[in-house]
Amino acid sequence: MKLKDAQTEIQQSLGYEQGMASEKGPVKPAFEPWGRYPKYDATLLPLHWQSDYPSIIRDIHHGVLPVGLGRSYGDVCLLKDGTLLPTPAMSRLISFDPETGLLTAEAGISLAQILDFAVPRGFFLPVTPGTKYVTLGGAIANDIHGKNHHVAGTFGCHVTEFELVRSDGTVLLCSPTQNPDYYAMTIGGMGLTGLIRWATLRMKPIVTRKIDYEGIQFHGIDEFLALTEASKNIEYTVSWVDCASTGKNFCRGIFMQGDHSTKRGELKASPEPKLVFPFEAPGQMLNHWTVAAFNALYFNKQMVKRKVLEMDYEPFFYPLDIALHWNRMYGKNGLLQFQYVIPWDNAREGTVAILKEIAKSGLASFLAVLKAFGDVPSPGVMSFPRPGITLALDFPIKAGRTFYVFERLADMTREFGGRLYPAKDAAMTAQQFQTFYPEWQQLSRFRDPAITSSFWERVTGESSNL
Ligand SMILES: Cc1cc2nc3c(=O)[nH]c(=O)nc-3n(C[C@H](O)[C@H](O)[C@H](O)COP(=O)(O)OP(=O)(O)OC[C@H]3O[C@@H](n4cnc5c(N)ncnc54)[C@H](O)[C@@H]3O)c2cc1C
């Protein structure tokens, strides 16, 4: 499957096709977030490079929301009974300077498309999430983080400027020095401050596709913390953690670390995914027993305490992108993702308590990731990362249980002084959100009055002023 085919496959699954212009009129299929929950009806009005956002929305009366590739897990990319403005057809590359690494592109371009262009020229993304099928605009709006947060900070740290279009026709060039308040509110502002039309990103030079990788087994939180401390100068670190085990296997995992190799090597575009998860899995496929069996196999597949190898960047950064639509594995009900960060003061105690609660619930899936965030400040007022420990995991949605466990875990996060990640959320309460993000009222003042999202309405009660 070629990149173009993969992008098309993804866009069709979201209910729109690349190149579909707004002149063709609105289309109205369901637009699912990655967690497949919640599901709301919305009108889709795709934007392209000539779209005039303010005039397009003139006749709309229930609010709008610009969206990317729907890789957020919950309702930050949804607007119930409103109009979504998908941006992936706004995907032109505008300029690239190999001297500085500065790349300017329309905001609907995907990170996969940027990599396809940049890697053969010896450049890589400064920060990347666990999937490359997200747009530049989506990466800014959620100020995403990657395995190098402890040294590179968030995605927004590398965005030198962008253009923001407001529904009243105002066009703002935003950077740390021009309209700095809009710059700081838009990075991590969940799309609420206006449409990001294009952005400039500082890419980083590489000499090969290869990563010098090391995988290290750990047993318990203290071994994880010791490995974190020892790897401060390694660019990428992340751990898989077994959330299902108790007793002597409690908090065992694999600490994965790597740097871009400095040995010159191949620099070509990636082969594209050949697999598509083919069917809706039955709801009971993921249960405590299948997850525990997977975790034991995954932990032991490494066989040795420490494994060193040179590996391609694709399986290192994007192991899950190998199969498109792998979220179908959770069946029609979908999944809730739970991701917290707890500041260092309570990070150890909070992580142990929450991992115990998760193991007790018997609900966790095998996709559980533990990482230490660093102290590089985020440029976004509403950005999620803080120095401390972050844990992310999926819960298959099971009637009557999953939401109850989620609420308990969110309350524990609050008690330990932590916060949850809106990009991954579909269930935190208004009270929880407003405690996690006291800056939300500031964002409310910068919100484009035409724009809102189901997430924003759920956690603040504010809707569009259209
Ligand atoms: C497998 C997987 C792994 C992931 N790993 C990570 C990770 O490691 N780190 C991390 O931080 N996140 C991670 N994520 C979450 C993902 O990176 C974010 O949710 C990202 O924002 C999704 O981008 P998108 O283009 O799909 O945008 P969408 O999900 O469609 O929208 C996200 C937000 O961006 C806004 N938006 C999109 N385009 C524009 C625009 N042009 N102008 C203004 N606002 C806009 C939307 O309004 C919405 O609020 C992961 C997701 C998946 C599915």
Ligand as a Chemical Component Dictionary entry (heavy atoms), coordinates in Angstrom:
data_LIG
# 
_chem_comp.id                   LIG 
_chem_comp.type                 NON-POLYMER 
_chem_comp.pdbx_formal_charge   0 
_chem_comp.three_letter_code    LIG 
# 
loop_
_chem_comp_atom.comp_id 
_chem_comp_atom.atom_id 
_chem_comp_atom.alt_atom_id 
_chem_comp_atom.type_symbol 
_chem_comp_atom.charge 
_chem_comp_atom.model_Cartn_x 
_chem_comp_atom.model_Cartn_y 
_chem_comp_atom.model_Cartn_z 
_chem_comp_atom.pdbx_ordinal 
LIG C1  C1  C 0 -1.975  5.232  17.980 1  
LIG C2  C2  C 0 -1.928  6.619  18.536 2  
LIG C3  C3  C 0 -0.796  7.032  19.216 3  
LIG C4  C4  C 0 -0.730  8.324  19.745 4  
LIG N1  N1  N 0 0.401   8.694  20.403 5  
LIG C5  C5  C 0 0.479   9.937  20.942 6  
LIG C6  C6  C 0 1.661   10.356 21.601 7  
LIG O1  O1  O 0 2.635   9.621  21.708 8  
LIG N2  N2  N 0 1.689   11.615 22.099 9  
LIG C7  C7  C 0 0.630   12.476 21.977 10 
LIG O2  O2  O 0 0.731   13.607 22.457 11 
LIG N3  N3  N 0 -0.498  12.104 21.334 12 
LIG C8  C8  C 0 -0.592  10.862 20.820 13 
LIG N4  N4  N 0 -1.729  10.475 20.147 14 
LIG C9  C9  C 0 -2.834  11.449 20.017 15 
LIG C10 C10 C 0 -2.716  12.283 18.728 16 
LIG O3  O3  O 0 -1.378  12.578 18.443 17 
LIG C11 C11 C 0 -3.449  13.613 18.898 18 
LIG O4  O4  O 0 -4.763  13.400 19.311 19 
LIG C12 C12 C 0 -3.419  14.478 17.629 20 
LIG O5  O5  O 0 -3.833  15.770 17.977 21 
LIG C13 C13 C 0 -4.329  13.926 16.527 22 
LIG O6  O6  O 0 -4.177  14.721 15.370 23 
LIG P1  P1  P 0 -5.248  14.703 14.194 24 
LIG O7  O7  O 0 -4.645  15.341 13.002 25 
LIG O8  O8  O 0 -5.794  13.331 14.015 26 
LIG O9  O9  O 0 -6.347  15.708 14.751 27 
LIG P2  P2  P 0 -7.838  15.446 15.262 28 
LIG O10 O10 O 0 -7.830  14.332 16.241 29 
LIG O11 O11 O 0 -8.759  15.355 14.092 30 
LIG O12 O12 O 0 -8.100  16.835 16.032 31 
LIG C14 C14 C 0 -7.338  17.107 17.191 32 
LIG C15 C15 C 0 -7.525  18.565 17.619 33 
LIG O13 O13 O 0 -6.875  19.403 16.685 34 
LIG C16 C16 C 0 -7.738  20.424 16.246 35 
LIG N5  N5  N 0 -7.319  20.759 14.876 36 
LIG C17 C17 C 0 -6.980  19.894 13.881 37 
LIG N6  N6  N 0 -6.604  20.599 12.792 38 
LIG C18 C18 C 0 -6.682  21.908 13.096 39 
LIG C19 C19 C 0 -6.423  23.120 12.381 40 
LIG N7  N7  N 0 -5.956  23.139 11.118 41 
LIG N8  N8  N 0 -6.644  24.288 13.012 42 
LIG C20 C20 C 0 -7.077  24.325 14.308 43 
LIG N9  N9  N 0 -7.333  23.207 15.020 44 
LIG C21 C21 C 0 -7.138  22.021 14.424 45 
LIG C22 C22 C 0 -9.127  19.831 16.371 46 
LIG O14 O14 O 0 -10.112 20.823 16.525 47 
LIG C23 C23 C 0 -8.988  18.993 17.635 48 
LIG O15 O15 O 0 -9.202  19.777 18.783 49 
LIG C24 C24 C 0 -1.831  9.212  19.588 50 
LIG C25 C25 C 0 -2.965  8.788  18.896 51 
LIG C26 C26 C 0 -3.025  7.513  18.370 52 
LIG C27 C27 C 0 -4.255  7.078  17.626 53 
# 
loop_
_chem_comp_bond.comp_id 
_chem_comp_bond.atom_id_1 
_chem_comp_bond.atom_id_2 
_chem_comp_bond.value_order 
_chem_comp_bond.pdbx_ordinal 
LIG C1  C2  SING 1  
LIG C2  C3  SING 2  
LIG C2  C26 DOUB 3  
LIG C3  C4  DOUB 4  
LIG C4  N1  SING 5  
LIG C4  C24 SING 6  
LIG N1  C5  DOUB 7  
LIG C5  C6  SING 8  
LIG C5  C8  SING 9  
LIG C6  O1  DOUB 10 
LIG C6  N2  SING 11 
LIG N2  C7  SING 12 
LIG C7  O2  DOUB 13 
LIG C7  N3  SING 14 
LIG N3  C8  DOUB 15 
LIG C8  N4  SING 16 
LIG N4  C9  SING 17 
LIG N4  C24 SING 18 
LIG C9  C10 SING 19 
LIG C10 O3  SING 20 
LIG C10 C11 SING 21 
LIG C11 O4  SING 22 
LIG C11 C12 SING 23 
LIG C12 O5  SING 24 
LIG C12 C13 SING 25 
LIG C13 O6  SING 26 
LIG O6  P1  SING 27 
LIG P1  O7  DOUB 28 
LIG P1  O8  SING 29 
LIG P1  O9  SING 30 
LIG O9  P2  SING 31 
LIG P2  O10 DOUB 32 
LIG P2  O11 SING 33 
LIG P2  O12 SING 34 
LIG O12 C14 SING 35 
LIG C14 C15 SING 36 
LIG C15 O13 SING 37 
LIG C15 C23 SING 38 
LIG O13 C16 SING 39 
LIG C16 N5  SING 40 
LIG C16 C22 SING 41 
LIG N5  C17 SING 42 
LIG N5  C21 SING 43 
LIG C17 N6  DOUB 44 
LIG N6  C18 SING 45 
LIG C18 C19 SING 46 
LIG C18 C21 DOUB 47 
LIG C19 N7  SING 48 
LIG C19 N8  DOUB 49 
LIG N8  C20 SING 50 
LIG C20 N9  DOUB 51 
LIG N9  C21 SING 52 
LIG C22 O14 SING 53 
LIG C22 C23 SING 54 
LIG C23 O15 SING 55 
LIG C24 C25 DOUB 56 
LIG C25 C26 SING 57 
LIG C26 C27 SING 58 
# 
